[in-house]
Amino acid sequence: MQDWRKEYRKEFAKHLKRLIDNSNYDIATIASIGDIESKSIYRILADENEPKITTLLPIAKGLGLHPKDLYDFDFSFDIKEK
């Protein structure tokens, strides 16, 4: 996998964790509201899956956020390819 993609996934997972921690919901509740399985969220947080829009839209709904808020974090594309 390309280094920048791996780093992006890691930073995205950190950002999502912060959003979840700052919400009034646990992962099971977010998943229930968004009508997805909790394991989909856990896999993103564990950097096992690359976040896809079909998963992120329900997560945003579960968090009560606009989907653009999931992408509102700093990330550098200056990582060099090997």
WOJOKA-V800830 format. One record per helix or strand of 3 or more residues. SS is the DSSP state (hx for helix, st for strand). FROM is the first residue (numbers start at 1). TO is the last residue. Records with the same first field share a line. If there is no record, write none. Layout:
SS = FROM-TO ; FROM-TO
This chain:
hx = 3-22 ; 27-34 ; 38-45 ; 53-63 ; 67-70
